[in-house]
Amino acid sequence: MTKTLQVSCVQMHWAKTLEFNLDRTLHYIKLAADAGSQVVLFPEASLTSYYFPYLIELDRGAVSQALEQTCAAAREHAIWVIAGTIQPTADRFLNLAHVISPQGNIMHEYAKVNLAGRDEQKYGRGGDKLSLFEIEGVLCTLVICRDGRHPELYRIPAMAGAQILFHPSCSSDEIEAVCWKRTSGRAQQPVGPNSKIFHCVANTIGESPDGKQTSSGSSFIRDPNGIPLAEAGFYHEEMITSVLDLARADRSTILDSMKNPPFLAKYWRQMVAEMQAKKDVKPA
């Protein structure tokens, strides 16, 4: 297992076209690789956008082709890529994160469990598993945006050994709500203090085409004590990068939770076992 992992998080617009998003994705894959990063994380629905009036009309073949081009870029630049799409299933839409290896293969997929805005709740449905996967021998987990408000989704994988939480996000909302998010701190709260794992957030920026919504930016990489290692601004597309010293992710808070109080210990072990049994099931 590697002792360090260099991670880049990309902050992008949330309501642009598939073609625009693919172009920026390919740009930042190269930029992250050139910077020496081993992993690059993109925001929630980074390829399709999170703007439902647009994405529900997208051709499924075009989305698949964009994902294939993203895989090819991961292979060309020998870097792990975590990108997002929202895609239709037999009944509803799934909000997906795709973990792509440096060989260009999709090694893991996770579907958002807790849906957020009105459009997502209207068109989508939640996933039915938690995320656990390896990057360079390091156990990692994923949540998507609103999932971060539900700590069991990442704390149970951390009980199984996950040292890094990757958190693609799109904190789009009415302008007043986004202003409140900024005033009160940020859309995503650091998870390190309740888990002692790293927390990497790639959030979005920009307004919707009708000007009624915006996004809060503030992507960050934080260490297991909640200390900021890199932070992005409110308004601009940008990439942030940090080297994660994995020895700092000792999961000590998680390990204490698994023991205390003693009467809960067997239930935590049971939940970890059930999570591990489903971790490789493909969302459908």
Buried (B, 14 or more C-beta within 10 A) or exposed (E): EEEEBBBBBBBBBBBBBBEEBBEBBBBBBBBBBEEEBBBBBBBBBBBBBBBBEBBBEBEEEBBEEBBEBBBBBBBBBEBBBBBBBBBBEEEEBBBBBBBBBBEBEBBBBBBBBBBBBEBBEEBBBBBEBBBBBBBBEBBBBBBBBBBBEEBEBBBBBBBBBBBBBBBBBBBBBEEEBBEEBBEEEBBBBBBBEBBBBBBBBBBBBBBBEEEEBBBBBBBBBBBBEBEEBBBBEBEEBBBBBBBBBBEBBEBEBBEEBBEEEEEEEEEBEEBBEEBBEEBEEEBE
